[in-house]
Amino acid sequence: MIKVKTFTSPLKIFHVHNELMELDKAVNDFLQQGNIKKVISVCDCTTDMNGGTMGIIRVLTYEE
């Protein structure tokens, strides 16, 4: 069965690298702990308000 899961993280100035590493870890932990047979797609997009980046959304499409 194909499923979709989203992960989010705020982005703060001077902390973006750490926040992206934490987001990567959350996705990798999910993949390791779940019964994931195949990753179909991973897509990142940023949220925006008044011209400034506020956060990141990572969408994972996978098959169980």
C-alpha distances in whole Angstrom, upper triangle without the diagonal:
4,6,10,13,17,20,23,27,30,32,36,39,40,36,34,33,33,30,28,29,27,24,24,24,22,19,20,20,17,15,18,17,13,11,10,10,10,12,12,14,17,19,22,25,28,29,33,35,39,38,37,34,33,29,26,23,20,17,14,11,8,6,6
4,7,10,14,17,20,24,27,29,33,36,37,34,31,31,30,28,25,26,25,22,21,22,20,17,18,19,15,14,17,17,13,12,10,10,9,9,9,11,13,16,19,21,24,26,29,32,35,35,34,30,30,26,23,19,17,13,10,7,6,4,7
4,7,10,14,17,21,24,26,30,33,34,31,28,28,28,25,23,24,22,19,19,20,17,14,16,17,13,12,16,15,12,12,10,11,11,10,10,11,12,14,17,19,22,23,26,29,33,32,31,28,26,23,20,16,14,10,8,6,5,6,8
4,7,10,13,17,20,23,26,29,30,27,25,25,25,22,20,21,20,16,16,18,15,12,15,16,12,12,16,16,13,14,12,13,12,10,10,9,10,11,13,15,18,19,22,25,29,28,27,24,23,19,16,13,10,7,6,4,6,9,11
4,7,10,14,17,20,23,26,27,24,22,22,21,18,17,18,16,13,14,15,12,9,13,13,10,11,14,14,12,14,12,15,14,11,12,11,10,11,12,14,16,17,21,24,27,27,25,22,20,17,14,10,8,6,5,7,8,11,12
4,7,10,14,16,20,23,24,21,19,19,19,16,14,16,14,11,12,14,11,9,13,14,11,13,16,16,15,17,15,18,16,13,14,12,10,10,10,11,13,14,17,20,24,23,22,18,16,13,10,7,6,5,6,9,11,14,16
4,7,11,13,17,20,21,18,15,16,15,12,11,13,11,7,10,11,8,7,11,12,10,12,15,15,15,18,16,19,18,15,16,13,11,10,9,11,12,13,16,19,23,22,20,16,14,11,8,6,5,6,8,11,14,17,18
4,7,10,13,16,18,15,13,14,14,10,10,12,10,7,11,12,10,10,14,14,13,16,18,19,18,21,20,23,21,18,19,16,13,12,10,10,10,10,13,16,19,19,17,13,11,7,6,5,6,9,11,15,17,20,22
4,6,10,13,14,11,10,12,11,7,8,10,8,7,10,12,10,12,15,15,15,18,20,20,21,24,22,25,24,21,22,19,15,14,11,11,10,10,13,15,18,18,15,11,9,6,5,7,9,12,14,18,20,24,25
4,6,10,12,10,9,12,11,7,9,12,11,10,13,15,14,15,18,19,19,21,24,24,25,28,26,29,28,24,25,22,18,16,13,12,10,9,11,13,16,15,12,9,6,4,6,9,12,15,18,21,24,27,28
4,7,9,7,6,9,9,7,8,12,11,11,14,16,15,17,19,20,21,23,25,26,27,30,28,31,29,25,26,23,19,17,13,12,9,10,11,12,15,14,10,7,6,5,7,10,13,16,19,23,25,29,30
4,6,5,6,10,10,8,11,13,13,14,16,18,18,20,22,23,24,26,28,29,30,33,31,34,32,29,29,26,22,20,17,16,12,12,13,14,15,14,11,9,7,8,11,14,17,20,23,27,29,33,34
4,5,6,10,11,10,12,15,15,16,18,20,21,22,24,25,27,28,30,31,32,36,34,36,34,31,31,28,24,22,18,17,14,14,14,15,16,14,10,9,9,11,13,17,19,23,25,29,31,35,37
4,6,8,9,10,12,13,15,16,18,19,20,22,24,25,26,28,29,31,32,35,34,36,34,31,32,29,25,23,20,19,16,17,17,18,19,18,14,13,13,13,15,19,20,24,26,30,32,36,37
4,6,6,6,9,10,11,12,14,16,17,19,20,21,23,25,26,27,29,32,30,33,31,28,29,26,22,21,18,18,15,16,17,18,20,19,15,13,12,12,13,16,18,21,23,27,29,32,34
4,6,5,6,9,10,10,12,14,15,17,18,20,21,23,24,26,27,30,28,30,28,25,26,23,19,17,14,14,12,14,15,17,19,17,13,11,11,9,10,13,14,18,20,24,26,30,31
4,6,5,6,9,10,11,12,14,16,16,18,20,21,22,24,26,29,27,29,27,24,25,22,19,18,15,16,15,17,18,21,22,20,17,14,14,13,12,15,15,19,20,24,25,29,30
4,5,5,6,9,10,11,12,14,15,16,18,20,21,22,24,27,26,28,27,24,26,23,19,19,16,17,16,18,20,22,24,22,19,16,15,13,13,15,15,19,20,24,25,29,30
4,5,5,6,9,10,11,12,14,15,17,19,20,21,23,26,24,27,25,22,24,21,17,16,13,14,13,15,17,19,21,20,17,13,12,10,9,12,12,16,18,21,23,26,27
4,5,5,6,9,10,11,12,14,15,17,18,20,21,24,22,24,23,19,21,18,14,13,11,12,12,14,17,19,22,20,17,14,13,10,9,11,10,14,15,19,20,24,25
4,5,5,6,9,10,10,12,14,15,16,18,20,23,21,24,22,19,21,19,15,16,14,16,16,18,21,23,26,24,21,17,17,14,12,14,13,16,16,20,21,24,25
4,5,5,6,9,10,10,12,14,15,16,18,21,20,23,22,19,22,19,16,16,14,16,16,18,20,23,26,24,21,18,16,13,12,13,12,15,16,19,20,23,24
4,5,5,6,9,10,11,13,14,15,17,20,18,21,20,17,18,16,12,13,11,13,13,15,18,21,24,23,20,16,15,11,9,9,8,11,12,16,17,20,21
4,6,5,6,9,10,11,12,14,15,18,16,19,17,14,17,14,11,12,11,14,15,18,21,24,27,25,22,19,18,14,12,12,9,12,11,15,16,19,20
4,5,5,6,8,10,10,12,14,17,16,19,18,16,18,17,14,16,15,17,18,20,24,26,29,28,25,21,20,17,14,14,12,14,13,17,17,20,20
4,6,5,6,9,10,11,12,15,15,18,17,15,18,16,13,15,14,16,17,19,22,25,28,27,24,21,19,15,13,12,11,12,12,15,15,18,18
4,5,5,6,9,10,11,13,12,15,14,11,14,12,10,12,12,15,17,19,22,25,29,27,25,21,20,16,13,12,9,10,8,11,12,15,15
4,5,5,6,9,10,12,11,14,13,11,14,14,12,14,15,18,20,22,26,29,32,30,28,24,23,19,16,15,12,13,11,13,13,15,15
4,5,5,6,8,12,11,15,15,14,17,17,15,17,17,20,22,24,27,30,33,32,29,26,24,20,18,17,14,15,13,15,14,16,15
4,6,5,6,9,9,12,13,12,15,15,13,16,16,19,21,23,26,29,33,32,29,26,24,20,17,15,13,13,10,12,11,13,12
4,6,5,8,6,9,10,9,12,13,12,15,17,20,22,24,28,31,34,33,31,27,26,22,19,17,14,13,10,11,9,11,10
4,6,8,8,11,12,12,16,16,16,19,20,23,25,27,31,34,37,36,34,30,28,25,22,20,17,17,14,15,13,13,12
4,7,8,12,14,14,17,18,17,20,22,25,26,28,32,34,38,37,34,31,29,25,23,21,18,17,15,16,14,14,12
4,5,9,11,12,15,16,16,19,21,24,26,27,31,34,38,37,35,31,29,25,23,20,17,16,13,13,11,10,8
4,6,9,11,14,16,17,20,23,26,28,30,34,37,40,39,37,34,32,28,25,22,19,18,14,13,10,9,6
4,6,7,10,13,14,17,20,23,26,28,31,34,38,37,35,31,30,26,23,20,17,15,11,10,7,6,5
4,7,10,13,15,18,21,25,28,30,33,37,40,39,37,33,33,29,25,23,19,17,13,11,8,6,5
4,6,9,12,15,18,22,25,27,31,34,38,36,35,31,31,27,23,20,17,15,11,9,6,5,7
4,6,8,11,15,18,21,24,27,31,34,32,31,27,27,23,20,17,13,11,8,6,4,6,9
4,7,10,14,17,21,23,26,30,33,31,30,27,27,23,20,17,13,11,8,5,5,7,11
4,7,10,13,17,19,23,26,29,28,27,23,23,20,16,14,10,8,6,5,7,10,14
4,7,10,14,17,20,23,27,25,23,20,20,17,13,10,7,6,5,6,9,12,15
4,7,10,13,16,20,23,21,20,17,17,14,10,8,6,5,7,9,12,16,18
4,7,10,13,17,20,18,16,13,13,10,7,6,4,6,9,12,15,19,21
4,7,10,13,16,14,13,10,11,9,6,5,7,8,12,14,18,21,24
4,6,10,13,11,10,7,7,6,4,6,9,11,15,18,21,25,27
4,7,10,10,9,6,6,5,6,7,11,13,17,20,23,27,29
4,7,6,6,5,6,7,9,11,15,17,20,23,27,30,32
4,6,6,7,7,10,12,14,18,20,24,26,30,33,35
4,6,9,10,13,16,18,21,23,27,30,33,37,39
4,7,9,12,14,17,20,22,26,29,32,36,38
4,6,9,12,15,18,21,24,27,31,34,37
4,6,8,11,15,18,21,24,27,31,33
4,7,10,14,17,20,23,26,30,32
4,7,10,13,17,20,23,26,28
4,7,10,13,16,19,23,25
4,6,10,13,16,20,22
4,6,10,13,17,19
4,7,10,13,16
4,6,10,12
4,7,10
4,7
4
